[in-house]
C-alpha cells in the first residue's frame, strides 16, 4: 500500500544552452567551460578566466548574470557578462514543467596565436 503522506520524488532536468554566442573582445579567442570542465582546441595562451552564474528563466532566456569570480580585468568581465546575457536555453524542468534555475560556467579569454 502507498503511504499518502509520502510524496513521489520530483524529476528535475537541468537547463541546456541552445544559443550561446561567445563574447567578443578584440584579439582574444574565448572558451566557455560549462560546469567547470576544460576547453580543448587550438594552442593558446590564457589571458583571463572568470566564473559566472546565470539565472535561466522558465522561458529559456537569461534573467541575470552574476560574476562569481572576476578575471581581474573589468573589460573582460564586462564582455563576458554582455554576451552571456544573450544566451538562450532549453529551460530546466521539474516534473516536465519549465522552471527558473541557475547555470554556472567558467569563461576563459585567450590571445589568438599568429
VMD Tcl script that builds the backbone (N, CA, C; Angstrom):
set m [mol new atoms 342]
animate dup $m
set s [atomselect $m all]
$s set {name element resname resid chain x y z} {
  {N N UNK 1 A 0.840 -1.173 0.000}
  {CA C UNK 1 A 0.000 0.000 0.000}
  {C C UNK 1 A 0.886 1.237 0.000}
  {N N UNK 2 A 0.507 2.271 -0.752}
  {CA C UNK 2 A 1.271 3.502 -0.856}
  {C C UNK 2 A 0.921 4.418 0.304}
  {N N UNK 3 A 1.942 4.963 0.940}
  {CA C UNK 3 A 1.751 5.887 2.051}
  {C C UNK 3 A 1.339 7.245 1.479}
  {N N UNK 4 A 0.107 7.742 1.745}
  {CA C UNK 4 A -0.347 9.008 1.171}
  {C C UNK 4 A 0.440 10.208 1.682}
  {N N UNK 5 A 1.120 10.082 2.817}
  {CA C UNK 5 A 1.912 11.189 3.346}
  {C C UNK 5 A 3.244 11.326 2.615}
  {N N UNK 6 A 3.653 10.280 1.917}
  {CA C UNK 6 A 4.933 10.301 1.202}
  {C C UNK 6 A 4.716 10.762 -0.227}
  {N N UNK 7 A 5.374 11.847 -0.605}
  {CA C UNK 7 A 5.249 12.380 -1.959}
  {C C UNK 7 A 6.238 11.679 -2.881}
  {N N UNK 8 A 5.871 11.501 -4.143}
  {CA C UNK 8 A 6.814 10.889 -5.081}
  {C C UNK 8 A 7.988 11.838 -5.336}
  {N N UNK 9 A 9.135 11.271 -5.663}
  {CA C UNK 9 A 10.320 12.073 -5.949}
  {C C UNK 9 A 10.083 12.933 -7.195}
  {N N UNK 10 A 10.552 14.180 -7.134}
  {CA C UNK 10 A 10.438 15.074 -8.281}
  {C C UNK 10 A 11.459 14.678 -9.332}
  {N N UNK 11 A 11.089 14.849 -10.565}
  {CA C UNK 11 A 12.010 14.596 -11.655}
  {C C UNK 11 A 12.499 15.955 -12.143}
  {N N UNK 12 A 13.810 16.218 -11.995}
  {CA C UNK 12 A 14.380 17.513 -12.333}
  {C C UNK 12 A 15.362 17.350 -13.483}
  {N N UNK 13 A 15.241 18.219 -14.485}
  {CA C UNK 13 A 16.134 18.241 -15.633}
  {C C UNK 13 A 16.847 19.592 -15.654}
  {N N UNK 14 A 18.188 19.640 -15.727}
  {CA C UNK 14 A 18.895 20.926 -15.716}
  {C C UNK 14 A 18.725 21.671 -17.034}
  {N N UNK 15 A 19.017 22.994 -17.043}
  {CA C UNK 15 A 18.933 23.748 -18.290}
  {C C UNK 15 A 20.044 23.330 -19.245}
  {N N UNK 16 A 19.824 23.569 -20.548}
  {CA C UNK 16 A 20.818 23.221 -21.559}
  {C C UNK 16 A 20.893 24.373 -22.564}
  {N N UNK 17 A 22.092 24.931 -22.816}
  {CA C UNK 17 A 22.198 26.036 -23.779}
  {C C UNK 17 A 21.778 25.600 -25.177}
  {N N UNK 18 A 20.997 26.445 -25.856}
  {CA C UNK 18 A 20.621 26.177 -27.238}
  {C C UNK 18 A 21.125 27.276 -28.163}
  {N N UNK 19 A 21.416 28.452 -27.614}
  {CA C UNK 19 A 22.010 29.547 -28.372}
  {C C UNK 19 A 23.001 30.221 -27.448}
  {N N UNK 20 A 24.293 30.096 -27.739}
  {CA C UNK 20 A 25.320 30.578 -26.832}
  {C C UNK 20 A 26.427 31.307 -27.578}
  {N N UNK 21 A 26.162 32.557 -28.014}
  {CA C UNK 21 A 27.219 33.297 -28.710}
  {C C UNK 21 A 28.376 33.602 -27.769}
  {N N UNK 22 A 29.585 33.530 -28.287}
  {CA C UNK 22 A 30.777 33.800 -27.484}
  {C C UNK 22 A 30.975 35.304 -27.332}
  {N N UNK 23 A 31.466 35.728 -26.175}
  {CA C UNK 23 A 31.805 37.138 -26.008}
  {C C UNK 23 A 32.855 37.553 -27.020}
  {N N UNK 24 A 32.769 38.786 -27.467}
  {CA C UNK 24 A 33.746 39.300 -28.418}
  {C C UNK 24 A 34.634 40.307 -27.712}
  {N N UNK 25 A 35.915 40.157 -27.928}
  {CA C UNK 25 A 36.883 41.081 -27.372}
  {C C UNK 25 A 38.055 41.072 -28.338}
  {N N UNK 26 A 38.432 42.226 -28.901}
  {CA C UNK 26 A 39.466 42.262 -29.943}
  {C C UNK 26 A 40.751 41.545 -29.540}
  {N N UNK 27 A 41.226 40.672 -30.436}
  {CA C UNK 27 A 42.481 39.964 -30.219}
  {C C UNK 27 A 42.398 38.772 -29.293}
  {N N UNK 28 A 41.192 38.383 -28.904}
  {CA C UNK 28 A 41.039 37.267 -27.980}
  {C C UNK 28 A 40.168 36.182 -28.572}
  {N N UNK 29 A 40.478 34.948 -28.218}
  {CA C UNK 29 A 39.627 33.806 -28.501}
  {C C UNK 29 A 38.983 33.453 -27.171}
  {N N UNK 30 A 37.755 33.004 -27.211}
  {CA C UNK 30 A 37.040 32.709 -25.982}
  {C C UNK 30 A 36.709 31.238 -25.889}
  {N N UNK 31 A 36.842 30.683 -24.708}
  {CA C UNK 31 A 36.397 29.323 -24.437}
  {C C UNK 31 A 35.441 29.386 -23.261}
  {N N UNK 32 A 34.274 28.798 -23.419}
  {CA C UNK 32 A 33.307 28.717 -22.328}
  {C C UNK 32 A 33.296 27.275 -21.863}
  {N N UNK 33 A 33.439 27.085 -20.569}
  {CA C UNK 33 A 33.574 25.750 -19.994}
  {C C UNK 33 A 32.389 25.465 -19.086}
  {N N UNK 34 A 31.296 24.896 -19.608}
  {CA C UNK 34 A 30.134 24.607 -18.760}
  {C C UNK 34 A 30.500 23.740 -17.571}
  {N N UNK 35 A 30.001 24.124 -16.419}
  {CA C UNK 35 A 30.183 23.332 -15.219}
  {C C UNK 35 A 31.617 23.182 -14.745}
  {N N UNK 36 A 32.533 23.972 -15.265}
  {CA C UNK 36 A 33.903 23.916 -14.792}
  {C C UNK 36 A 34.767 22.919 -15.526}
  {N N UNK 37 A 34.308 22.410 -16.666}
  {CA C UNK 37 A 35.114 21.477 -17.449}
  {C C UNK 37 A 36.284 22.183 -18.090}
  {N N UNK 38 A 37.047 21.473 -18.880}
  {CA C UNK 38 A 38.184 22.093 -19.550}
  {C C UNK 38 A 37.877 22.244 -21.028}
  {N N UNK 39 A 38.460 23.255 -21.638}
  {CA C UNK 39 A 38.246 23.520 -23.059}
  {C C UNK 39 A 39.421 22.974 -23.848}
  {N N UNK 40 A 39.138 22.455 -25.018}
  {CA C UNK 40 A 40.202 21.977 -25.885}
  {C C UNK 40 A 40.286 22.882 -27.100}
  {N N UNK 41 A 41.117 22.532 -28.045}
  {CA C UNK 41 A 41.170 23.315 -29.265}
  {C C UNK 41 A 42.579 23.737 -29.593}
  {N N UNK 42 A 42.680 24.881 -30.256}
  {CA C UNK 42 A 43.963 25.392 -30.696}
  {C C UNK 42 A 44.848 25.763 -29.512}
  {N N UNK 43 A 46.164 25.628 -29.665}
  {CA C UNK 43 A 47.051 26.032 -28.573}
  {C C UNK 43 A 47.000 27.552 -28.422}
  {N N UNK 44 A 46.666 28.006 -27.236}
  {CA C UNK 44 A 46.556 29.427 -26.969}
  {C C UNK 44 A 47.101 29.735 -25.580}
  {N N UNK 45 A 47.388 30.993 -25.324}
  {CA C UNK 45 A 47.924 31.411 -24.031}
  {C C UNK 45 A 46.796 32.021 -23.200}
  {N N UNK 46 A 46.512 31.504 -21.998}
  {CA C UNK 46 A 45.446 32.059 -21.171}
  {C C UNK 46 A 45.699 33.520 -20.834}
  {N N UNK 47 A 44.645 34.335 -20.882}
  {CA C UNK 47 A 44.753 35.746 -20.571}
  {C C UNK 47 A 43.794 36.169 -19.473}
  {N N UNK 48 A 42.793 35.386 -19.221}
  {CA C UNK 48 A 41.845 35.731 -18.179}
  {C C UNK 48 A 40.774 34.664 -18.074}
  {N N UNK 49 A 40.327 34.422 -16.854}
  {CA C UNK 49 A 39.305 33.403 -16.632}
  {C C UNK 49 A 38.357 33.931 -15.567}
  {N N UNK 50 A 37.074 33.759 -15.806}
  {CA C UNK 50 A 36.092 34.202 -14.836}
  {C C UNK 50 A 34.984 33.176 -14.721}
  {N N UNK 51 A 34.260 33.249 -13.619}
  {CA C UNK 51 A 33.156 32.307 -13.367}
  {C C UNK 51 A 31.903 33.136 -13.156}
  {N N UNK 52 A 30.827 32.716 -13.826}
  {CA C UNK 52 A 29.562 33.439 -13.716}
  {C C UNK 52 A 28.413 32.475 -13.432}
  {N N UNK 53 A 27.368 33.023 -12.837}
  {CA C UNK 53 A 26.149 32.255 -12.588}
  {C C UNK 53 A 25.025 32.961 -13.328}
  {N N UNK 54 A 24.323 32.195 -14.172}
  {CA C UNK 54 A 23.210 32.727 -14.948}
  {C C UNK 54 A 21.893 32.302 -14.312}
  {N N UNK 55 A 20.956 33.222 -14.228}
  {CA C UNK 55 A 19.587 32.871 -13.866}
  {C C UNK 55 A 18.886 32.546 -15.169}
  {N N UNK 56 A 18.545 31.288 -15.373}
  {CA C UNK 56 A 17.853 30.859 -16.584}
  {C C UNK 56 A 16.360 30.824 -16.266}
  {N N UNK 57 A 15.609 31.679 -16.952}
  {CA C UNK 57 A 14.170 31.759 -16.719}
  {C C UNK 57 A 13.456 30.554 -17.335}
  {N N UNK 58 A 12.242 30.338 -16.903}
  {CA C UNK 58 A 11.434 29.221 -17.401}
  {C C UNK 58 A 11.182 29.330 -18.901}
  {N N UNK 59 A 11.301 30.542 -19.476}
  {CA C UNK 59 A 11.100 30.699 -20.921}
  {C C UNK 59 A 12.396 30.500 -21.710}
  {N N UNK 60 A 13.514 30.179 -21.009}
  {CA C UNK 60 A 14.784 29.893 -21.673}
  {C C UNK 60 A 15.698 31.087 -21.828}
  {N N UNK 61 A 15.240 32.283 -21.462}
  {CA C UNK 61 A 16.093 33.465 -21.544}
  {C C UNK 61 A 16.904 33.619 -20.274}
  {N N UNK 62 A 17.932 34.450 -20.340}
  {CA C UNK 62 A 18.771 34.715 -19.170}
  {C C UNK 62 A 18.223 35.938 -18.453}
  {N N UNK 63 A 17.881 35.760 -17.183}
  {CA C UNK 63 A 17.313 36.854 -16.406}
  {C C UNK 63 A 18.365 37.703 -15.729}
  {N N UNK 64 A 19.492 37.110 -15.384}
  {CA C UNK 64 A 20.562 37.832 -14.704}
  {C C UNK 64 A 21.862 37.074 -14.876}
  {N N UNK 65 A 22.966 37.819 -14.861}
  {CA C UNK 65 A 24.299 37.231 -14.907}
  {C C UNK 65 A 25.053 37.777 -13.711}
  {N N UNK 66 A 25.499 36.880 -12.839}
  {CA C UNK 66 A 26.210 37.282 -11.630}
  {C C UNK 66 A 27.661 36.838 -11.740}
  {N N UNK 67 A 28.575 37.790 -11.613}
  {CA C UNK 67 A 30.001 37.487 -11.645}
  {C C UNK 67 A 30.398 36.877 -10.309}
  {N N UNK 68 A 30.839 35.620 -10.325}
  {CA C UNK 68 A 31.237 34.923 -9.100}
  {C C UNK 68 A 32.731 35.059 -8.842}
  {N N UNK 69 A 33.530 34.928 -9.918}
  {CA C UNK 69 A 34.982 35.058 -9.823}
  {C C UNK 69 A 35.432 35.936 -10.984}
  {N N UNK 70 A 36.022 37.076 -10.669}
  {CA C UNK 70 A 36.473 38.013 -11.699}
  {C C UNK 70 A 37.750 37.526 -12.371}
  {N N UNK 71 A 37.927 37.934 -13.612}
  {CA C UNK 71 A 39.166 37.635 -14.335}
  {C C UNK 71 A 40.282 38.560 -13.872}
  {N N UNK 72 A 39.911 39.626 -13.175}
  {CA C UNK 72 A 40.887 40.637 -12.782}
  {C C UNK 72 A 40.941 41.788 -13.764}
  {N N UNK 73 A 40.249 41.637 -14.883}
  {CA C UNK 73 A 40.203 42.691 -15.907}
  {C C UNK 73 A 38.737 43.070 -16.126}
  {N N UNK 74 A 38.348 44.281 -15.733}
  {CA C UNK 74 A 36.941 44.691 -15.864}
  {C C UNK 74 A 36.405 44.627 -17.289}
  {N N UNK 75 A 37.272 44.867 -18.290}
  {CA C UNK 75 A 36.818 44.809 -19.679}
  {C C UNK 75 A 36.471 43.376 -20.091}
  {N N UNK 76 A 37.281 42.405 -19.682}
  {CA C UNK 76 A 36.978 41.008 -19.985}
  {C C UNK 76 A 35.701 40.575 -19.261}
  {N N UNK 77 A 35.580 40.960 -18.004}
  {CA C UNK 77 A 34.378 40.616 -17.238}
  {C C UNK 77 A 33.137 41.171 -17.920}
  {N N UNK 78 A 33.196 42.429 -18.322}
  {CA C UNK 78 A 32.056 43.098 -18.964}
  {C C UNK 78 A 31.691 42.425 -20.290}
  {N N UNK 79 A 32.705 42.065 -21.093}
  {CA C UNK 79 A 32.454 41.408 -22.384}
  {C C UNK 79 A 31.744 40.071 -22.177}
  {N N UNK 80 A 32.176 39.315 -21.176}
  {CA C UNK 80 A 31.555 38.017 -20.906}
  {C C UNK 80 A 30.124 38.184 -20.417}
  {N N UNK 81 A 29.896 39.099 -19.478}
  {CA C UNK 81 A 28.548 39.321 -18.938}
  {C C UNK 81 A 27.596 39.761 -20.044}
  {N N UNK 82 A 28.056 40.647 -20.922}
  {CA C UNK 82 A 27.217 41.117 -22.030}
  {C C UNK 82 A 26.822 39.973 -22.950}
  {N N UNK 83 A 27.788 39.138 -23.337}
  {CA C UNK 83 A 27.496 38.025 -24.248}
  {C C UNK 83 A 26.610 36.974 -23.592}
  {N N UNK 84 A 26.897 36.620 -22.353}
  {CA C UNK 84 A 26.127 35.581 -21.685}
  {C C UNK 84 A 24.689 36.011 -21.432}
  {N N UNK 85 A 24.452 37.305 -21.348}
  {CA C UNK 85 A 23.090 37.820 -21.176}
  {C C UNK 85 A 22.215 37.483 -22.376}
  {N N UNK 86 A 22.831 37.247 -23.535}
  {CA C UNK 86 A 22.091 36.944 -24.747}
  {C C UNK 86 A 21.916 35.460 -25.033}
  {N N UNK 87 A 22.412 34.608 -24.157}
  {CA C UNK 87 A 22.250 33.167 -24.365}
  {C C UNK 87 A 20.787 32.772 -24.234}
  {N N UNK 88 A 20.433 31.674 -24.866}
  {CA C UNK 88 A 19.091 31.083 -24.741}
  {C C UNK 88 A 19.253 29.612 -24.373}
  {N N UNK 89 A 18.333 29.111 -23.582}
  {CA C UNK 89 A 18.413 27.754 -23.063}
  {C C UNK 89 A 17.127 26.990 -23.303}
  {N N UNK 90 A 17.283 25.675 -23.344}
  {CA C UNK 90 A 16.143 24.807 -23.115}
  {C C UNK 90 A 16.060 24.819 -21.588}
  {N N UNK 91 A 14.964 25.317 -21.028}
  {CA C UNK 91 A 14.935 25.531 -19.573}
  {C C UNK 91 A 14.977 24.242 -18.764}
  {N N UNK 92 A 15.342 24.421 -17.501}
  {CA C UNK 92 A 15.253 23.297 -16.558}
  {C C UNK 92 A 13.780 22.943 -16.411}
  {N N UNK 93 A 13.534 21.722 -16.045}
  {CA C UNK 93 A 12.151 21.275 -15.866}
  {C C UNK 93 A 12.017 20.521 -14.552}
  {N N UNK 94 A 10.872 20.705 -13.945}
  {CA C UNK 94 A 10.525 19.947 -12.749}
  {C C UNK 94 A 9.215 19.250 -13.057}
  {N N UNK 95 A 9.265 17.937 -13.059}
  {CA C UNK 95 A 8.106 17.125 -13.439}
  {C C UNK 95 A 7.529 17.566 -14.785}
  {N N UNK 96 A 8.429 17.863 -15.735}
  {CA C UNK 96 A 8.020 18.221 -17.080}
  {C C UNK 96 A 7.650 19.676 -17.294}
  {N N UNK 97 A 7.572 20.453 -16.225}
  {CA C UNK 97 A 7.186 21.862 -16.337}
  {C C UNK 97 A 8.426 22.759 -16.287}
  {N N UNK 98 A 8.557 23.742 -17.215}
  {CA C UNK 98 A 9.705 24.652 -17.192}
  {C C UNK 98 A 9.750 25.445 -15.879}
  {N N UNK 99 A 10.963 25.584 -15.338}
  {CA C UNK 99 A 11.155 26.332 -14.091}
  {C C UNK 99 A 12.410 27.194 -14.197}
  {N N UNK 100 A 12.462 28.263 -13.406}
  {CA C UNK 100 A 13.672 29.062 -13.296}
  {C C UNK 100 A 14.758 28.215 -12.649}
  {N N UNK 101 A 16.018 28.457 -13.031}
  {CA C UNK 101 A 17.138 27.713 -12.452}
  {C C UNK 101 A 18.410 28.523 -12.631}
  {N N UNK 102 A 19.498 28.013 -12.065}
  {CA C UNK 102 A 20.801 28.644 -12.234}
  {C C UNK 102 A 21.709 27.739 -13.049}
  {N N UNK 103 A 22.621 28.378 -13.805}
  {CA C UNK 103 A 23.586 27.671 -14.648}
  {C C UNK 103 A 24.929 28.351 -14.424}
  {N N UNK 104 A 25.950 27.607 -14.000}
  {CA C UNK 104 A 27.255 28.177 -13.680}
  {C C UNK 104 A 28.265 27.750 -14.745}
  {N N UNK 105 A 29.053 28.721 -15.236}
  {CA C UNK 105 A 30.073 28.429 -16.251}
  {C C UNK 105 A 31.366 29.173 -15.941}
  {N N UNK 106 A 32.465 28.600 -16.400}
  {CA C UNK 106 A 33.744 29.297 -16.435}
  {C C UNK 106 A 33.901 29.869 -17.837}
  {N N UNK 107 A 34.427 31.063 -17.954}
  {CA C UNK 107 A 34.707 31.690 -19.242}
  {C C UNK 107 A 36.192 31.992 -19.258}
  {N N UNK 108 A 36.895 31.553 -20.316}
  {CA C UNK 108 A 38.340 31.786 -20.417}
  {C C UNK 108 A 38.635 32.588 -21.680}
  {N N UNK 109 A 39.266 33.741 -21.517}
  {CA C UNK 109 A 39.736 34.526 -22.657}
  {C C UNK 109 A 41.175 34.157 -22.919}
  {N N UNK 110 A 41.501 33.966 -24.194}
  {CA C UNK 110 A 42.867 33.580 -24.572}
  {C C UNK 110 A 43.284 34.413 -25.788}
  {N N UNK 111 A 44.554 34.766 -25.850}
  {CA C UNK 111 A 45.038 35.517 -27.003}
  {C C UNK 111 A 45.084 34.595 -28.211}
  {N N UNK 112 A 44.823 35.157 -29.370}
  {CA C UNK 112 A 44.863 34.389 -30.615}
  {C C UNK 112 A 46.319 34.299 -31.062}
  {N N UNK 113 A 46.777 33.086 -31.320}
  {CA C UNK 113 A 48.150 32.884 -31.768}
  {C C UNK 113 A 48.269 33.267 -33.240}
  {N N UNK 114 A 49.330 33.983 -33.615}
  {CA C UNK 114 A 49.508 34.365 -35.034}
  {C C UNK 114 A 49.798 33.170 -35.910}
}
mol reanalyze $m
mol bondsrecalc $m
mol representation Tube
mol addrep $m
